[in-house]
Amino acid sequence: MTPAPQTIHLIEPRWVIPVVPDGAVLEHHAVAVGDGCILAVLPAEEARRRYPDAAVTALPHHALIPGLVNAHVHAAMALMRGLADDLPLMRWLQEHIWPAEARHVSKEFVYDGTLLAIAELLRGGVTCMNDMYFFPEMAAAAALESGMRASLGIIVIDFPTVYAADPQDYLTKGLALRDAHKHESRLTFCMAPHAPYTVSDATFGRIVTLAEQLDLPVHVHVHETAGELQDHLAKHGVRPIERLQALGLVGPRLISVHSVHLTDTEIGLYASHGCHVAHCPSSNLKLASGFAPVAAMLDAGINVALGTDGAASNNSLDLFEEMRLAALLAKGASGRADALPARAALAMATLGGARALGLEERIGSIEAGKRADLVAVNLGSVELAPCYDPVSHLVYAAGRSDVTHVWVDGEALIEERRFTRLDEANLISRARRWQGILAR
């Protein structure tokens, strides 16, 4: 039987921003997509000749970029947006977030909250999220329903929650989920021990072994606040990174989230061991955690990705805002206007996240052979006129409201800002129901 001919789709924006090679801007080019894959990036006229029967999406005022990668998020916490504001991290956690989670987190909460977060992420051009939360099987269900690409954390904490009784229970449930979904092309997994202050040496040791056996990244909060470091020194006699190094976690699998308080020696250690950092500037600012030394990390050659953290501590899941803040904070903190240029900020939000998750061969740039995770951003509005440099506009002037189209594996999930799979009114209704429950 003769196979059906491949359906080709040409996307023709004003500019293609491929991210690779660094700084490239391709004007009047097209991206050819087939079977969920990028087939070619070539001049638009040549594309029309090569693929005469292709369906064409003409976007004459748009920049086409790789899908953004949110390298750290607690997606279900979208239902806690604004629940407890203007507090330092440990008071926020101990007095508000952890008690609320103990009362309300359930499978239904995680499913509804994750679906709400995914809708926000997709609308803002995020095509892949690295999630860390309880009941990851419900996050998996939400991702599969919505079409979002997701890396799901096999979360581990040393104390019991409604999700699991002890570290082994967390691991058993998370690994069973991974086995159940190992053939889902849009789902991958990370080991996700919460933090050095919630995970024991024995549990970290087990995680290191599993990560090596299963070839998984390890996604953990590290050096987020000065208070965390003081408490850790008092309890363990060393800073958290020194303890993690002794336990075997410091290496190319490590995604070190926040990493606000790093010494020059620790930055050198991360660089020499190929570690990754998930930088969350809005959350760091809102919780008064401090200013991460991003310029020094980049100078040392560390791969820095961008994350939003959860909506409870941000309070949005806007990666365009994180790009802008990351670039501005790096300049202000270092005293160097060139510390983090726009092209580097865009790379952090795309290829940087893909590298941290071990997905750089599949996503993160617009190159033939990669999956067609793509985002179109309209730069033709009066607020964005004139446009001398589309990359500059993407980081310093445009926002998530300018995202018009989003594709994952070549499938349109957002068309002219409308969802193709999700019911927006239903999502808002569910969110309001949970608001009534949590506000009691």
Summary of the structure (lengths in Angstrom):
residues: 440
radius of gyration: 21.2
end to end distance: 62.3
largest distance: 70.9
contacts: 1615
relative contact order: 0.16
helix: 43%
strand: 23%
